[in-house]
């Protein structure tokens, strides 16, 4: 399984000091990658799920093996945010 540092976009590392909580999770394994946008296609429906936290511009998010989930909130005209939630599975 990849680690969070391997799947986050490069822009995170330019602003990682602004996101110390996410930086602390960089070596945690990612169990699933989810897409918050688009429509599921046959055979890949499990990849699509609504982000269960705050953030209006989340296109992808990651479920970690430690029970946390991290999103990439690509809010236009500002710095991207990387919110974290405790993740308990599909709701």
ZAPANU-477218 format. One line per field, with one value per residue: z, y, x of N, C-alpha, C in turn; residue number from 1. Coordinates in steps of 0.2 Angstrom, whole numbers. Each point is the difference from the previous one (the first is absolute). Last residue first. Example, Ala and Ser with C-alpha at 12.3 -4.5 7.8 and 13.67 -1.06 7.14 Angstrom:
<drenmars>
n.c3 = c(35, 0)
n.c2 = c(-11, -28)
n.c1 = c(64, 2)
ca.c3 = c(1, 0)
ca.c2 = c(6, 6)
ca.c1 = c(4, -4)
c.c3 = c(3, 0)
c.c2 = c(5, 6)
c.c1 = c(-4, 4)
pos = c(2, 1)
</drenmars>
This chain:
<drenmars>
n.c3 = c(25, 1, 13, 18, 6, 8, -9, -12, -21, -15, -19, -18, -8, -15, -19, -4, 11, 6, 18, 8, 21, 19, 22, 20, 12, -4, -22, -19, -22, -17, -23, -20, -10, 13, 8, 19, 28, 26, 5, -9, -27, -19, -20, -20, -8, -3, -21, -21, -16, -17, 4, 12, 2, 9, 20, 20, 5, 14, 10, 20, 17, 10, 19, 14, 4, 1, 19, 12, -13, 1, 17, -2, -17, -8, -8, -22, -24, -20, -5, -10, -24, -15, 3, 11, 4, 12, 24, 15, -3, -12, -3)
n.c2 = c(29, -12, -1, 9, 22, 27, 22, 24, 18, 19, 23, 21, 26, 19, 4, -21, -25, -25, -20, -26, -19, -22, -18, -22, -21, -14, -6, 17, 14, 22, 17, 20, 18, 24, 23, 9, -5, -13, -25, -23, -6, -16, -19, -20, -19, -21, -6, -11, -17, 12, 25, 26, 27, 26, 11, -3, -21, -16, -21, -17, -9, 11, 6, 15, 18, 24, 14, 20, 20, 9, 15, 22, 20, 20, -4, -10, 9, -6, -23, -6, 0, -19, -19, -24, -24, -10, 3, -14, -26, -26, -27)
n.c1 = c(-107, 27, 23, 13, 19, 9, 12, 13, 9, 13, 1, 9, 2, -11, -15, -15, -1, 2, 5, 5, 1, -1, -6, 3, 5, 20, 9, -8, -12, -5, -9, -8, -12, -9, -8, -13, 3, -1, -7, -2, 1, -9, 4, 9, 13, -12, -10, 8, -8, -17, -3, -6, 2, 8, 14, 11, 19, 20, 18, 13, 14, 24, 21, 19, 17, -5, -12, 5, -5, -21, -5, 10, -2, 10, 22, 2, 0, 11, -5, -21, -4, 2, -18, -7, 5, 19, 1, -13, 5, -4, -1)
ca.c3 = c(4, -4, -5, 3, -5, 2, 4, 2, 7, 1, 7, 1, 1, 6, 2, -5, 0, -5, -1, -3, -7, -2, -7, -2, 1, 7, 4, 2, 6, 2, 7, 2, -5, 1, -6, -6, -6, -3, 4, 6, 5, 2, 7, 1, 0, 6, 4, 4, 2, 2, -6, 0, 1, -6, -6, 3, -5, -2, -3, -6, -2, -3, -6, 1, 0, -6, -3, 5, 0, -6, 2, 4, 1, 2, 7, 5, 5, 0, 3, 8, 3, 2, -5, 1, -4, -7, -4, -2, 6, 0, 0)
ca.c2 = c(3, 3, -4, -6, -4, -7, -3, -7, -1, -7, -3, -6, -6, 0, 7, 4, 6, 4, 5, 5, 2, 6, 1, 7, 3, 2, -7, -2, -4, -6, 0, -7, -4, -6, -1, 1, 1, 7, 5, 0, 2, 7, 1, 7, 5, 0, 4, 5, -3, -7, -4, -7, -5, -4, 3, 3, 6, 2, 7, 1, -6, 2, -3, -5, -7, -1, -6, -5, -2, -4, -6, -5, -6, 3, 3, -5, 3, 7, 0, -1, 6, 4, 4, 7, 2, -2, 5, 7, 5, 7, 6)
ca.c1 = c(-6, -6, -3, -3, -4, 0, -5, 0, -4, 0, 0, -4, 4, 3, 3, 3, -3, 3, -5, 3, -2, 3, -1, -1, -7, -1, -1, 6, -2, 3, 2, 3, -1, 3, 4, -4, 4, 0, 2, -4, 5, 0, -4, -3, 4, 3, -4, 4, 6, 0, -1, 3, -5, -1, -3, -6, -2, -6, 0, -5, -3, -6, -3, -6, 2, 3, -3, 1, 8, 1, -3, 4, -4, -7, 1, 0, -3, 2, 7, 0, -1, 6, 3, -2, -6, 1, 5, -4, -1, 4, -4)
c.c3 = c(-4, 4, -4, -6, 2, -5, 2, 4, 1, 6, 0, 8, 1, 1, 7, 3, -5, -1, -5, -2, -3, -6, -1, -7, -1, 2, 7, 5, 2, 7, 1, 7, 1, -6, 0, -7, -6, -6, -3, 4, 6, 6, 2, 7, 1, 1, 7, 5, 5, 2, 3, -7, -1, 2, -5, -6, 2, -5, -2, -2, -6, -2, -2, -7, 1, -1, -7, -2, 5, -1, -6, 1, 4, 2, 2, 7, 6, 6, 0, 3, 8, 3, 2, -6, 0, -4, -7, -4, -2, 7, 0)
c.c2 = c(-1, 2, 3, -4, -7, -4, -7, -1, -8, -3, -7, -2, -6, -6, 0, 7, 5, 6, 5, 5, 6, 2, 8, 1, 7, 3, 2, -6, -3, -3, -7, 0, -7, -5, -6, -2, 0, 1, 7, 6, 1, 1, 7, 0, 7, 6, 0, 4, 4, -2, -8, -4, -7, -6, -6, 3, 2, 6, 1, 7, 1, -7, 2, -3, -5, -8, -2, -7, -5, -2, -5, -6, -5, -6, 3, 3, -5, 4, 8, 1, -1, 6, 4, 4, 7, 2, -2, 4, 7, 3, 6)
c.c1 = c(-6, -6, -5, -3, -2, -5, 1, -6, 1, -3, 0, 0, -4, 5, 2, 2, 3, -4, 3, -6, 5, -2, 3, -1, -1, -7, -1, -1, 7, -2, 2, 2, 3, -1, 4, 3, -5, 4, -2, 1, -5, 5, 1, -4, -3, 5, 3, -5, 4, 7, 0, -2, 4, -5, 0, -4, -7, -1, -8, 1, -5, -4, -7, -2, -5, 3, 4, -2, 1, 7, 0, -4, 4, -5, -7, 0, -1, -3, 2, 7, 0, -1, 6, 3, -2, -6, 1, 5, -3, -1, 4)
pos = c(91, 90, 89, 88, 87, 86, 85, 84, 83, 82, 81, 80, 79, 78, 77, 76, 75, 74, 73, 72, 71, 70, 69, 68, 67, 66, 65, 64, 63, 62, 61, 60, 59, 58, 57, 56, 55, 54, 53, 52, 51, 50, 49, 48, 47, 46, 45, 44, 43, 42, 41, 40, 39, 38, 37, 36, 35, 34, 33, 32, 31, 30, 29, 28, 27, 26, 25, 24, 23, 22, 21, 20, 19, 18, 17, 16, 15, 14, 13, 12, 11, 10, 9, 8, 7, 6, 5, 4, 3, 2, 1)
</drenmars>
